[in-house]
Amino acid sequence: MMNLKVSNGESKKKVSCRRLGGYLKQQKGRLYIIRRCIVMLLCWHD
């Protein structure tokens, strides 16, 4: 029973890590896009 509980905890941890990694990648992409837009706006002269 003890081994079963440990393996369940580990699998949950891996899933949450994957989910967190995907979330961080998404945020990273958003930040990159926002940063590029700001740079374009600041560097854009009429």
MODELLER restraints for C-alpha pairs under 7 A, 6 or more apart:
rsr = mdl.restraints
at = mdl.atoms
